[in-house]
Every structure is written in C-alpha cells, then in structure tokens.
Amino acid sequence: MKRRLLLAGAAVLGAGTLAGCASPTLADYANEKPRLDMRRFFNGRVDAHGIFTDRSGKVVKRFTVVMNCRWSGAPGQEVGVLDEDFTYSDGSKQRRVWTLRRQPGQDGQGRYVGTAADVVGEANGEERGNAFYWGYYLNLEVDGRTVVVRFDDWMYLMDEHVMLNRAAMSKWGVNLGEVTLAFTKN
C-alpha cells in the first residue's frame, strides 16, 4: 500500500513538473491589454535596442535598429514592409526587409505570413491580446559560412510607445541563445 501511495505521489509530482515546463501559448495573453495591432505599432519609424546572449547568458552582441514601416492594401488584405537597418556595437551593419501579409482572424486580431531575403521559406505569426508569436528559420552568417537557425519570437506590447521582444534561437532543438529587444515608437 505504501508503495502504491509513493508511486501515485511521484506520478502527481511528475505531471505537475511537466505542466510547469509547458510553453506559453497565445491564448495565455488573449485578455491582456493594451491590445496589439501590428499594423498600428509597426507603422512609421520604430527604433529598437537589443542584445544577443549565448546559451550561458553572456552578452555576445549589442545592437540598435532603425525601422521604417508602412502598410498598404484593402482591409483584410494589408501588406506591410518593415525595413530594418541594424548597427552592431562592433560597427558592422546589416539590413533586413520584411514583407508581411495580414490574414484577419475571427476575433479581429490577425495572423501574419512574412518573408525576407535571409528567411528560409515563410515566417508565420499571430497576434492575440497584447502578444505576438512569430516562428521562422533564418540563414545566419557565422564565421564566413551560412547556418540555418530557428527563431521563436515573442513580442509583448507594453503601451502605445513600447514593445518588448524575446527570441529564442536554436538549431536541431538545441538552444543557441536569445535575442532581447526593446522597440520604441514616438
């Protein structure tokens, strides 16, 4: 009898531990305010400051981004261009131009499909409440060669002027590091 109770207790504890490891979902943020509208926040000039940390937590790169963003198209079929100019702390520069296509959701918030020259295939994202999740594969230049890495991006609208972004970078399911950004809009 004691053995059964111990096994039952271990099973409950194990299930609780696994539940605690579950990843967040967009549904977790559905009622959060302010409500995010990607078209509104990423419209006009947006500035960002960020860091890349390796898997040990060490800051490997610091950077700034100046984004020029615009949207066009009929309601429900909007297309956005996010033109990003990166400047890294070592003086190097990079440019990425995203093209986003909005696909309205049933709740008025949207799903987005995005492309950029260094993105493999398409990026897929969705906004809900104050959050946006965005997953994609990126060709990343490392020591003179191209490596394909996975990005899992979470963005959280703090207010009409600030959005925070955490992006986990991995390869074959192994964590390589994290990008943290603060977007600001005047």
N, C-alpha and C positions, 0 to 999 in steps of 0.2 A: 504494500500500500504506500509506504514512504517513497519507494522508487517511482511509482506512478505519479505521485504528487510532485516529486522533483522533476520528472520528465515534463509534466504539464506546465510547471513553473518555468522551466527552461524554454519550452515552446512559446509561451506567452512573452517571455523576455526577448527571445529571438525575433518574434513577429514585431514587437514594439521597436526593437533596434532597426529592423529592416524598414519599417514605416518611417522612422526618423531619418533614414537615408534617402527617402524618395525625393525626386527632383520637384521643384516648384512647377506649377502649370499656370497658364494664363487665367484659368478660372479662379485661381487664388487672388487675383487682382481685379476681377470684374467690377467690384463695387468701389474701388479706390478712386479718390478724387485728387487733383483735378483730372478730368477725363482727357486722355491723349487723342489728338488728331494730328497724325504725322504730317498731313498737308499744311496744317497751320503752323506747327513748330518749325518744320524744315521748309521755310519759305522766306526768301531774302537771305541776308547774311547771318551765319551762325559761326561762332568761334568755339574752339574746344582746346582743352589742355589735358594731356594724358601721359600715362606711363605704361611700360610693359614690364612685368615681373616674371622671372623664371619660376620654375616649379618650387624652388626653395623660398620664394618670396623676395628675392633680391631684385631691386630695380635695375634693369638692363638698359632701357631706353626711356628717354623723356622726349615729348614732342608737343607741338601745337598744330592745330588745323584751322584753316580758314575755309569755310564752306559758302559757296554761292548756290542757292537753291531756288528752283522755280517749278511751277506746275502749270499744265495746260490740259485741255480736253474737256469734253462734256461730263457733267456729273455722272459718277458711276464708272467712268472710263478715263479717269485722270491719269496723266503720265507726269512723273516728276524727274527732274535732273538734279542730282546732288554732286556738285563739282567741288572736290576736296583737294586742297593744297596742304601737304604735310611739310613741316620743318622740324628736323630732329636736332637734339642737343649737340650732336657732333657736326652740325652744319649741313648734313645731307638733306635732300629734298625728294619728295615723291608726290605724284598726282594720281588720284583715282576719280573717275567719273561714273557714278551710279545712274542707271536709268531704272526707275521704279514704275510699275504698273499697278494701280489700285484695283482691287476686286472687292466691292462692298460686301459686308457681312449682313446677316439678318438683323443684328442689333444696331445697325448704323455705323459700327466701327468696321475697320477694313482688314482685308488680307492683302498682302503685297508680294509681288514677284519682282526680283531685281536682277540686273546684270551689270557687270563691269568687266573691263578688259582682262583683269587678273583673277576674276571669279570663274571657277570651273562650273559650267552649266548655269543653273539659276539659283539664286538665293530665295528662300521662302520665309515670309514673316506674317505676323498677325498682331494687331493691337487689341487690347481689352482693358477697360478701366484706365489706369494711369500707366500701364505697362505695354511694352512691345517686345516680342521674341522674334529672333532672326537667326536662321541657321544656314550655313553655306560652307563651301570648300574654296580655298584661296591658294593660288600659286604664290609662294613666298620665296624671295631670293635669300639664300643663306650661303655665305662663303663662296659666291660665284656659281652656285647651282640652284635650280628651282626645286622646291619641295612643296607638295600639296598637303595643306593642313586644314583641319576642321575648325570652324568658329561657331560657337554657340553664344549669341549676343542677347543680353537682357538690358533694356532701357527702361528707365523709370522717370516719368515727368514729375518734377518736384513743385514747380509753379510755372507760370507762363514764360519765364525767362531762363529756367534751369532744368536740364535733364541729365541724369547720371546714367552711365553705361558700364556694364561689366561684361567682358567677353572672355570665355574660356577657349584656349587654343589647344588642340590635341592632334595626335597622329596615331592611327590604329587604336583609338580608345585610350591612349596614354597621354596624360596631362603634360603639356609642354610649358604652360604659363598662362598668364592672364593680362588682358588689356583693361585698364580703368580709364574712363574719360569723363570729363565734366563739360557738357555743351552749354554755352550761354548765348542768349539772343537778346539784343537790345530792343 
